[in-house]
């Protein structure tokens, strides 16, 4: 059979097939080359955008003023990027912008975003956003501007421990006995005798200096407080001995569940003493043997109609009504007579004898006068937590509202004088309490607040604690205290053991508070100058103990942080003042007090990729800012 035509056809088929394979190979190779080039372009613009973010981050770190108050600012414009080998990425330019983002009020911290755009050949584009947080001063366990204590060099020594971040703009000195740092330590200068300390994490020397905030930078706090009705003007702006206004934080069980830790159970009230009544407000110890001088201090007695004892200031013991009342309460006539004529030494050595700050409900017997309370039964009585006196002989409580929330009124007789720390009860509350002068502070804090004493001191008159134990790390309560001047632990009858027999040769010192130690929970910032203890080097010597060691006033348990221009004294090596027992509350770093000042140092938070299609920088910042 003649097959020549078939062979020709078969050859043509093979030729066509081989040609198709060759064409496919060419196309595939071309596609691979194109994909490789596209991949290279994508890699280049991705790399360039990442590099631009780092360059912009470095510029912001060196100059925080680049961040505008509102909107965005371009800080890199059509810049080329140099690779690690020194060559320039061909055909690639970058732009970068910076601006505030997130909630820009600063109530929960300050945030910025850096947005980088890289544009390559054929308009290959990549956009990347870096969100950064402005570090809050509340992150520090200890911060100082100058390491000078009473004109001498301050040292970390004696085996003390610090559990949170530590920073100083000055040289950090490690003294005899060394110190242990459980977190990072940094200084704008150097660490002297670093070999004597134990650093469980890193330490940094020669860092960038951090500036304390100024009164001008805190000026917005007044407006935030005023919006809620939480701005006050104390009568004085002097030191701790002059204080005539005090804040008492109150945490109360509104729902009868056995605790006072719910969001809506935190309040504060404000008391202003009359002119010249500083000692009354502070609860100072008169130091005389005259019983009638003791208006803040006294003891407890049975009274008719009550299963619980009531408190009576020593000043009312000599009155006839007191004698009759305690006699009716169960004391025999001769015992009542003896109690009525008892010396201050006898009264204050009774079980449970103690002192209270001016305006406290327990002091009803000296607060209420015939002129203010004509009915004798309203004034000739013992005190307890409920005998609240809105206006008394020595001062008055500030009114919050004549129509407080019904849930509060149902539980508290003083509801009209309780300023809530809960927005459900005051929608204008922004977390700020403002005092234009010197103010005293004590009580139990339920919620978040920043208290600012403009132009004055903050005086710690008694224990200041959270409703929720900070060791639980719930971050439910957070208090920031900011004073333009000092934050001072008062030397009063609540914080200092007193010589109850009132004779100079006596060594009988007695704690007259509910606890013998001082508790402070919060982040303390003293702009000029220190956190310190009043009369730290005088008073009782070795009267109490702290962790087994003899000391004048017991332990000073501070949980939170101390930020101060320079350190202040709290005690001596000779048994006076307090022993320091400082802890750290990590919530200060993650959940700082409302509007608490920031350092101006930004740290990386989160990265985001941004769709380059239709990219518009103004629209983007508008979308990520509220």
C-alpha positions as CSV (number, residue, x, y, z in Angstrom):
1,X,0.0,0.0,0.0
2,X,1.3,3.4,-0.7
3,X,1.8,5.2,2.7
4,X,3.8,8.2,1.6
5,X,0.9,10.6,2.2
6,X,0.3,9.2,5.7
7,X,4.0,9.7,6.7
8,X,3.9,13.2,5.5
9,X,0.8,13.9,7.6
10,X,2.3,12.3,10.6
11,X,5.4,14.4,10.2
12,X,3.3,17.5,10.0
13,X,1.5,16.5,13.2
14,X,4.8,16.0,15.0
15,X,6.1,19.2,13.7
16,X,3.1,21.1,14.8
17,X,3.1,19.4,18.2
18,X,6.8,20.1,18.8
19,X,6.2,23.7,17.7
20,X,3.3,24.0,20.2
21,X,5.5,22.6,22.9
22,X,8.2,25.0,22.1
23,X,5.8,27.9,22.0
24,X,4.3,26.8,25.4
25,X,7.8,26.6,26.8
26,X,8.5,30.1,25.6
27,X,5.3,31.4,27.0
28,X,5.8,29.6,30.3
29,X,9.3,30.9,30.5
30,X,8.1,34.4,29.7
31,X,5.3,34.1,32.4
32,X,7.8,32.9,34.9
33,X,10.1,35.8,34.1
34,X,7.2,38.2,34.4
35,X,6.0,36.7,37.7
36,X,9.5,36.8,39.0
37,X,9.8,40.4,38.1
38,X,6.4,41.2,39.6
39,X,7.5,39.3,42.7
40,X,10.7,41.3,42.8
41,X,8.8,44.5,42.4
42,X,6.4,43.5,45.2
43,X,9.4,42.5,47.4
44,X,11.1,45.8,46.7
45,X,8.0,47.9,47.6
46,X,7.3,45.8,50.7
47,X,10.9,46.2,51.8
48,X,10.8,49.9,51.0
49,X,7.6,50.5,53.0
50,X,9.0,48.6,56.0
51,X,12.2,50.6,55.8
52,X,10.3,53.9,55.5
53,X,8.3,52.9,58.7
54,X,11.6,52.4,60.6
55,X,13.1,55.7,59.3
56,X,9.9,57.6,60.3
57,X,9.8,55.8,63.7
58,X,13.4,56.9,64.3
59,X,12.6,60.5,63.4
60,X,9.6,60.6,65.7
61,X,11.7,59.1,68.5
62,X,14.3,61.9,68.0
63,X,11.7,64.7,67.7
64,X,8.2,64.0,69.1
65,X,7.2,67.5,68.0
66,X,6.8,66.0,64.5
67,X,3.5,64.6,65.6
68,X,0.8,67.1,64.9
69,X,-2.1,67.7,67.4
70,X,-4.6,66.8,64.8
71,X,-4.6,65.3,61.3
72,X,-1.4,64.0,59.7
73,X,2.0,65.4,58.7
74,X,4.1,64.2,55.9
75,X,7.7,63.5,57.2
76,X,9.1,61.6,54.2
77,X,8.5,62.7,50.6
78,X,9.5,60.8,47.5
79,X,12.6,59.5,49.1
80,X,14.7,56.6,47.7
81,X,15.7,53.6,49.8
82,X,19.2,52.3,50.1
83,X,19.6,48.6,50.6
84,X,22.0,47.0,53.1
85,X,24.7,46.6,50.4
86,X,24.6,50.4,49.7
87,X,22.7,50.2,46.4
88,X,19.5,52.1,45.8
89,X,16.4,50.3,45.1
90,X,15.8,51.1,41.4
91,X,12.6,52.9,40.6
92,X,11.2,52.9,44.1
93,X,10.3,55.9,46.2
94,X,8.6,56.2,49.6
95,X,6.3,58.6,51.5
96,X,5.5,58.6,55.1
97,X,3.0,60.4,57.3
98,X,2.5,60.6,61.1
99,X,-0.5,61.7,63.2
100,X,-2.6,60.9,66.2
101,X,-4.9,58.0,66.0
102,X,-7.4,56.0,68.0
103,X,-9.1,57.9,70.8
104,X,-7.3,61.2,70.7
105,X,-8.6,62.6,74.0
106,X,-5.7,60.9,75.9
107,X,-8.0,59.6,78.6
108,X,-6.8,56.0,78.1
109,X,-3.3,56.9,76.8
110,X,-2.0,58.6,73.6
111,X,-1.6,56.8,70.3
112,X,-0.1,57.7,67.0
113,X,0.1,56.0,63.6
114,X,2.9,56.1,61.0
115,X,1.8,55.3,57.5
116,X,4.4,54.4,54.9
117,X,3.7,54.2,51.1
118,X,6.2,52.7,48.7
119,X,5.7,53.1,44.9
120,X,7.8,51.1,42.4
121,X,7.9,50.5,38.7
122,X,4.6,50.1,36.9
123,X,2.9,51.7,39.9
124,X,3.5,48.7,42.2
125,X,2.4,50.0,45.6
126,X,2.5,48.8,49.1
127,X,1.1,50.7,52.2
128,X,1.9,49.8,55.8
129,X,0.7,51.3,59.0
130,X,2.4,51.2,62.4
131,X,0.4,52.1,65.5
132,X,2.5,53.3,68.4
133,X,1.6,54.2,72.0
134,X,3.0,57.1,73.9
135,X,4.5,55.6,77.1
136,X,2.7,56.7,80.2
137,X,4.7,57.8,83.2
138,X,2.5,55.4,85.1
139,X,4.5,52.5,83.8
140,X,7.4,53.3,86.2
141,X,7.9,51.9,89.6
142,X,10.4,54.7,90.2
143,X,11.3,57.8,88.1
144,X,13.5,60.8,89.0
145,X,14.9,63.8,87.3
146,X,17.7,64.4,89.8
147,X,19.2,61.8,92.2
148,X,19.7,64.1,95.1
149,X,18.2,63.5,98.5
150,X,18.4,66.4,101.0
151,X,21.3,67.9,99.2
152,X,23.3,64.6,99.1
153,X,23.6,61.9,96.5
154,X,20.8,59.4,96.7
155,X,21.7,55.7,96.5
156,X,19.8,52.5,96.0
157,X,21.2,50.4,98.8
158,X,20.5,48.3,101.9
159,X,19.3,45.3,99.8
160,X,16.1,47.1,98.6
161,X,14.1,45.6,95.8
162,X,12.3,47.4,92.9
163,X,9.7,45.3,91.0
164,X,8.9,47.6,88.0
165,X,10.7,49.8,85.5
166,X,13.2,52.3,87.0
167,X,14.5,55.4,85.2
168,X,16.5,58.5,86.1
169,X,17.7,61.4,84.0
170,X,20.6,61.5,86.5
171,X,23.4,59.1,87.5
172,X,22.0,56.1,89.3
173,X,24.1,55.3,92.3
174,X,24.2,51.8,93.9
175,X,25.3,52.0,97.5
176,X,26.2,49.8,100.4
177,X,24.4,46.5,100.5
178,X,23.3,46.8,96.9
179,X,19.8,46.6,95.4
180,X,17.8,44.2,93.2
181,X,16.0,45.4,90.2
182,X,13.4,42.9,88.9
183,X,12.6,44.9,85.7
184,X,14.4,47.1,83.2
185,X,16.5,50.0,84.5
186,X,17.5,53.0,82.5
187,X,19.3,56.3,82.9
188,X,20.1,59.3,80.7
189,X,23.6,59.1,82.2
190,X,25.4,56.2,83.8
191,X,25.0,53.7,86.7
192,X,27.6,54.1,89.4
193,X,28.8,50.8,91.1
194,X,26.5,48.7,88.8
195,X,28.4,45.6,89.9
196,X,26.9,46.0,93.4
197,X,23.4,45.6,92.1
198,X,21.4,42.6,90.7
199,X,19.7,43.4,87.4
200,X,17.3,40.6,86.6
201,X,16.5,42.2,83.3
202,X,18.5,44.7,81.2
203,X,19.8,48.1,82.1
204,X,20.5,51.0,79.7
205,X,22.9,53.9,80.1
206,X,23.2,57.2,78.2
207,X,19.6,57.1,77.0
208,X,17.5,60.0,75.8
209,X,16.5,62.3,78.6
210,X,12.8,62.3,79.5
211,X,11.2,65.6,80.6
212,X,8.7,65.9,83.4
213,X,5.4,67.5,82.4
214,X,4.8,71.2,83.1
215,X,1.8,72.9,84.6
216,X,1.1,74.3,81.1
217,X,1.0,70.8,79.6
218,X,-1.5,69.8,82.3
219,X,-3.8,72.7,81.8
220,X,-6.5,70.7,80.0
221,X,-7.2,68.7,83.2
222,X,-9.1,71.6,84.6
223,X,-11.6,71.6,81.8
224,X,-12.1,67.8,82.0
225,X,-12.9,68.1,85.7
226,X,-15.1,71.2,85.3
227,X,-17.3,69.4,82.7
228,X,-18.2,66.9,85.5
229,X,-18.5,69.5,88.3
230,X,-15.3,68.1,89.8
231,X,-13.2,71.2,90.0
232,X,-12.5,72.7,93.4
233,X,-10.6,75.6,94.9
234,X,-9.0,74.8,98.3
235,X,-8.5,77.8,100.7
236,X,-4.7,77.3,100.8
237,X,-1.9,76.4,98.5
238,X,0.9,76.1,101.1
239,X,2.6,73.0,102.5
240,X,1.1,70.1,104.3
241,X,0.6,72.0,107.5
242,X,-1.8,74.4,105.8
243,X,-4.3,72.0,104.3
244,X,-8.0,73.0,104.8
245,X,-9.7,70.8,102.2
246,X,-9.6,67.0,101.9
247,X,-10.9,64.3,99.6
248,X,-12.2,61.1,101.1
249,X,-12.7,58.2,98.6
250,X,-15.7,56.0,99.5
251,X,-16.5,52.6,98.1
252,X,-19.9,51.4,99.2
253,X,-22.0,48.2,98.7
254,X,-25.0,49.3,96.7
255,X,-26.4,45.9,95.7
256,X,-25.9,44.1,99.1
257,X,-23.7,41.5,97.5
258,X,-21.2,41.7,100.3
259,X,-18.5,43.7,98.6
260,X,-18.0,47.3,97.2
261,X,-16.0,46.4,94.1
262,X,-18.6,46.9,91.4
263,X,-18.2,49.6,88.7
264,X,-20.9,51.8,90.1
265,X,-19.8,51.6,93.8
266,X,-16.9,54.1,93.8
267,X,-17.4,57.7,95.0
268,X,-15.6,60.6,96.7
269,X,-16.7,63.4,99.0
270,X,-15.0,66.7,99.7
271,X,-14.7,68.4,103.1
272,X,-13.6,72.0,103.7
273,X,-12.6,73.1,107.2
274,X,-13.1,76.6,108.5
275,X,-10.3,79.1,108.6
276,X,-7.7,78.2,111.2
277,X,-8.9,74.6,111.5
278,X,-5.9,72.9,109.8
279,X,-5.2,70.7,112.9
280,X,-8.8,69.6,113.1
281,X,-8.9,68.6,109.4
282,X,-5.6,66.8,109.6
283,X,-6.4,65.0,112.9
284,X,-3.3,66.3,114.6
285,X,-2.4,65.2,118.1
286,X,-2.6,68.2,120.5
287,X,0.0,66.8,122.8
288,X,-1.4,68.3,125.9
289,X,-2.9,66.8,129.1
290,X,-6.1,68.9,128.7
291,X,-8.9,66.5,127.7
292,X,-11.0,69.2,126.0
293,X,-8.2,69.7,123.5
294,X,-8.9,66.3,122.0
295,X,-11.7,66.7,119.5
296,X,-10.5,64.2,116.9
297,X,-9.5,61.4,119.3
298,X,-11.5,59.3,121.8
299,X,-12.9,55.9,122.7
300,X,-16.1,53.7,122.6
301,X,-18.9,53.2,125.0
302,X,-22.2,51.4,125.2
303,X,-25.3,53.6,124.9
304,X,-29.0,52.9,125.4
305,X,-30.9,51.5,122.4
306,X,-27.9,50.2,120.5
307,X,-26.2,46.8,120.4
308,X,-23.0,48.4,119.0
309,X,-20.8,50.8,120.9
310,X,-20.5,54.4,119.8
311,X,-17.5,56.7,119.5
312,X,-17.0,59.7,121.8
313,X,-14.2,62.2,121.4
314,X,-12.3,62.8,124.6
315,X,-13.4,66.5,124.5
316,X,-17.0,65.6,125.4
317,X,-16.1,63.2,128.3
318,X,-16.3,66.0,131.0
319,X,-19.9,66.9,129.9
320,X,-22.9,66.0,132.1
321,X,-24.8,64.5,129.1
322,X,-21.9,62.1,128.4
323,X,-21.9,60.9,132.0
324,X,-25.7,60.4,132.0
325,X,-25.6,58.6,128.6
326,X,-22.9,56.1,129.4
327,X,-24.4,55.5,132.8
328,X,-27.7,54.7,131.1
329,X,-25.7,52.5,128.8
330,X,-24.7,50.2,131.6
331,X,-21.9,51.8,133.5
332,X,-22.5,52.1,137.2
333,X,-22.8,55.7,138.6
334,X,-19.3,55.7,140.1
335,X,-17.8,54.2,136.9
336,X,-19.6,56.9,134.8
337,X,-18.3,59.6,137.1
338,X,-14.8,58.2,136.8
339,X,-15.1,58.0,133.0
340,X,-16.3,61.6,132.8
341,X,-13.4,62.8,134.8
342,X,-10.8,60.5,133.2
343,X,-7.5,61.9,131.9
344,X,-6.5,61.7,128.3
345,X,-4.0,58.9,129.2
346,X,-6.9,56.8,130.6
347,X,-9.2,57.5,127.7
348,X,-6.7,56.8,125.0
349,X,-5.5,53.5,126.5
350,X,-9.0,52.0,126.4
351,X,-9.5,49.2,123.9
352,X,-10.0,50.5,120.4
353,X,-9.2,54.1,121.2
354,X,-8.4,56.0,118.0
355,X,-8.5,59.2,116.1
356,X,-10.3,60.4,113.1
357,X,-9.9,63.2,110.5
358,X,-11.9,66.3,110.8
359,X,-15.5,65.9,109.4
360,X,-15.6,62.2,110.0
361,X,-19.1,60.9,110.9
362,X,-17.7,59.4,114.2
363,X,-17.0,63.0,115.5
364,X,-20.7,63.9,115.6
365,X,-20.5,64.8,119.3
366,X,-18.1,67.7,118.7
367,X,-19.3,68.7,115.2
368,X,-22.9,69.4,116.1
369,X,-23.6,72.5,118.2
370,X,-26.9,73.8,119.7
371,X,-26.9,76.6,117.1
372,X,-26.8,74.2,114.2
373,X,-28.8,71.4,115.8
374,X,-31.2,72.7,118.4
375,X,-32.5,69.3,119.3
376,X,-30.2,67.9,122.0
377,X,-30.8,64.3,120.9
378,X,-29.3,65.1,117.5
379,X,-26.0,66.4,119.0
380,X,-25.6,64.7,122.4
381,X,-24.8,61.3,121.0
382,X,-22.0,58.9,120.1
383,X,-20.8,58.5,116.5
384,X,-20.6,55.8,114.0
385,X,-20.3,55.4,110.2
386,X,-23.8,56.7,109.6
387,X,-23.8,59.9,111.8
388,X,-22.9,62.1,108.9
389,X,-22.9,65.8,109.6
390,X,-23.1,67.9,106.4
391,X,-22.4,71.2,108.2
392,X,-20.6,71.2,111.5
393,X,-18.8,73.5,113.9
394,X,-15.5,73.3,112.2
395,X,-16.3,72.8,108.5
396,X,-18.7,71.4,105.9
397,X,-18.9,68.8,103.2
398,X,-19.4,69.9,99.6
399,X,-22.8,69.2,98.0
400,X,-22.8,67.0,94.9
401,X,-26.4,67.0,94.0
402,X,-29.8,67.6,95.6
403,X,-31.2,64.8,93.5
404,X,-28.6,62.0,93.5
405,X,-29.2,58.7,91.8
406,X,-32.0,56.8,93.5
407,X,-29.9,53.6,93.9
408,X,-27.4,55.6,96.0
409,X,-30.0,57.4,98.0
410,X,-31.6,54.1,98.9
411,X,-28.4,52.9,100.6
412,X,-26.6,56.0,101.8
413,X,-27.8,58.9,104.0
414,X,-25.0,61.1,102.6
415,X,-25.9,60.4,99.0
416,X,-26.2,64.1,98.2
417,X,-22.5,64.6,99.1
418,X,-21.1,61.6,97.2
419,X,-19.5,62.5,93.9
420,X,-19.6,59.3,91.7
421,X,-16.6,57.8,89.9
422,X,-19.0,56.0,87.6
423,X,-20.2,57.5,84.3
424,X,-23.6,55.9,84.7
425,X,-24.2,58.4,87.5
426,X,-22.4,61.3,85.9
427,X,-22.1,61.1,82.1
428,X,-19.8,64.1,82.0
429,X,-17.2,62.4,84.3
430,X,-13.9,62.0,82.4
431,X,-11.8,60.6,85.2
432,X,-10.3,63.9,86.5
433,X,-10.5,65.6,89.9
434,X,-9.0,69.1,89.9
435,X,-7.9,71.1,93.0
436,X,-6.5,74.5,92.5
437,X,-4.4,74.4,95.7
438,X,-3.3,72.0,98.5
439,X,-5.6,69.1,99.3
440,X,-5.6,66.1,101.6
441,X,-6.5,62.6,100.4
442,X,-7.5,59.3,102.0
443,X,-10.1,56.5,101.7
444,X,-10.9,53.6,99.4
445,X,-10.9,54.1,95.6
446,X,-13.4,52.3,93.5
447,X,-12.8,53.1,89.9
448,X,-10.3,55.1,87.8
449,X,-9.4,58.7,88.6
450,X,-6.5,61.2,88.3
451,X,-6.4,63.9,91.0
452,X,-4.4,67.0,90.2
453,X,-3.4,69.6,92.8
454,X,-2.5,72.7,90.7
455,X,0.0,74.9,92.5
456,X,-0.1,73.0,95.8
457,X,0.7,69.8,97.7
458,X,-1.2,66.5,98.0
459,X,-1.2,65.4,101.7
460,X,-1.8,61.7,102.5
461,X,-3.8,62.0,105.7
462,X,-4.6,58.3,106.1
463,X,-4.5,55.1,104.2
464,X,-5.4,55.3,100.5
465,X,-6.4,51.9,99.1
466,X,-8.2,50.3,96.1
467,X,-11.5,48.6,96.6
468,X,-10.0,45.7,94.5
469,X,-6.7,44.3,95.8
470,X,-4.1,45.3,93.2
471,X,-2.4,42.0,93.7
472,X,-5.3,40.4,91.8
473,X,-4.2,42.4,88.7
474,X,-7.8,43.1,87.6
475,X,-6.9,46.8,86.8
476,X,-10.4,47.7,88.0
477,X,-9.2,50.5,90.1
478,X,-6.5,53.0,89.2
479,X,-5.6,56.3,90.9
480,X,-3.1,58.9,89.7
481,X,-2.0,61.7,92.0
482,X,-0.3,64.7,90.5
483,X,1.0,67.6,92.6
484,X,2.7,70.7,91.2
485,X,4.7,70.6,94.4
486,X,5.1,67.7,96.9
487,X,3.1,64.6,97.8
488,X,3.5,64.2,101.6
489,X,2.5,61.6,104.2
490,X,1.1,63.7,107.1
491,X,2.6,63.5,110.6
492,X,-0.8,63.3,112.4
493,X,-2.4,61.1,115.0
494,X,-3.5,58.6,112.4
495,X,-0.2,58.0,110.7
496,X,2.1,58.5,113.7
497,X,2.0,56.6,117.0
498,X,1.3,59.1,119.8
499,X,2.5,59.4,123.4
500,X,-0.9,58.8,125.0
501,X,0.1,59.6,128.5
502,X,1.1,63.2,127.4
503,X,4.3,63.4,129.5
504,X,7.6,64.0,128.0
505,X,9.4,61.2,130.0
506,X,6.9,58.5,128.9
507,X,7.8,56.0,126.3
508,X,4.2,54.8,125.9
509,X,3.5,55.3,122.2
510,X,0.3,53.9,120.7
511,X,-1.0,53.5,117.2
512,X,-4.4,55.3,117.0
513,X,-5.6,54.2,113.5
514,X,-7.3,51.1,112.4
515,X,-3.9,49.8,111.3
516,X,-0.5,50.6,112.6
517,X,1.0,50.9,109.1
518,X,0.5,53.3,106.2
519,X,-1.0,52.0,102.9
520,X,-0.8,53.9,99.7
521,X,-2.1,52.5,96.4
522,X,-1.7,54.6,93.3
523,X,0.7,56.3,90.9
524,X,2.3,59.4,92.6
525,X,3.8,62.3,90.6
526,X,5.4,65.2,92.4
527,X,6.6,67.7,89.9
528,X,8.4,70.0,92.3
529,X,9.7,68.3,94.3
530,X,9.2,64.9,96.0
531,X,7.2,62.2,97.6
532,X,8.2,62.5,101.3
533,X,7.1,62.0,104.9
534,X,6.5,65.0,107.1
535,X,8.9,65.2,110.1
536,X,10.5,62.0,108.9
537,X,13.4,62.4,111.4
538,X,11.5,63.1,114.6
539,X,8.7,61.8,116.7
540,X,8.5,58.3,118.0
541,X,11.7,56.2,117.7
542,X,11.5,52.4,117.3
543,X,7.9,52.6,118.6
544,X,6.6,50.0,116.1
545,X,8.0,47.3,113.9
546,X,8.0,46.7,110.2
547,X,8.7,43.2,109.0
548,X,10.3,42.5,112.3
549,X,12.5,45.5,112.4
550,X,12.0,48.3,114.9
551,X,10.9,51.7,113.4
552,X,9.1,54.8,114.5
553,X,5.9,54.7,112.4
554,X,5.8,51.1,111.0
555,X,5.7,50.1,107.4
556,X,5.0,52.3,104.4
557,X,3.3,49.9,102.0
558,X,3.2,51.7,98.6
559,X,1.9,49.8,95.6
560,X,2.1,51.6,92.3
561,X,4.7,54.1,91.2
562,X,6.7,57.2,92.3
563,X,7.5,59.9,89.8
564,X,9.3,62.8,91.3
565,X,11.8,65.5,90.4
566,X,14.1,64.2,93.1
567,X,13.6,61.7,95.9
568,X,12.3,62.7,99.3
569,X,13.0,61.2,102.8
570,X,10.6,58.7,104.5
571,X,12.6,57.7,107.5
572,X,16.1,57.3,109.0
573,X,18.5,54.6,109.9
574,X,18.0,55.6,113.5
575,X,14.5,54.3,114.0
576,X,12.5,57.4,113.0
577,X,9.8,57.6,110.3
578,X,8.7,54.7,108.1
579,X,10.4,51.6,106.6
580,X,9.8,51.4,102.9
581,X,7.9,48.4,101.6
582,X,7.3,49.2,98.0
583,X,5.5,47.1,95.4
584,X,4.6,47.6,91.7
585,X,1.2,47.7,90.0
586,X,1.7,46.6,86.4
587,X,-1.8,48.0,85.5
588,X,-0.1,51.4,85.5
589,X,1.6,50.5,82.2
590,X,-1.4,48.8,80.5
591,X,-4.3,50.8,82.0
592,X,-2.8,54.1,83.2
593,X,-5.0,56.6,85.2
594,X,-7.2,58.8,83.0
595,X,-5.2,61.5,81.2
596,X,-2.0,60.7,83.2
597,X,1.0,62.4,81.6
598,X,3.0,60.5,79.0
599,X,6.8,60.6,78.4
600,X,6.8,61.6,74.8
601,X,8.6,58.3,73.9
602,X,6.6,56.2,71.5
603,X,6.8,52.4,71.4
604,X,5.5,50.1,68.6
605,X,2.1,48.6,69.3
606,X,0.6,46.9,66.2
607,X,1.2,46.7,62.4
608,X,-1.6,46.9,59.7
609,X,-1.6,46.4,55.9
610,X,-3.6,49.1,54.1
611,X,-5.3,48.5,50.8
612,X,-3.3,50.5,48.2
613,X,-6.3,50.7,45.8
614,X,-7.8,54.2,46.2
615,X,-5.3,55.0,49.0
616,X,-5.9,58.5,50.4
617,X,-3.9,59.6,53.5
618,X,-6.4,62.1,54.7
619,X,-9.3,59.7,54.5
620,X,-7.2,57.0,56.2
621,X,-6.4,59.2,59.3
622,X,-10.0,60.3,59.5
623,X,-11.1,56.7,59.6
624,X,-8.6,55.6,62.3
625,X,-9.2,58.6,64.6
626,X,-12.0,59.3,66.9
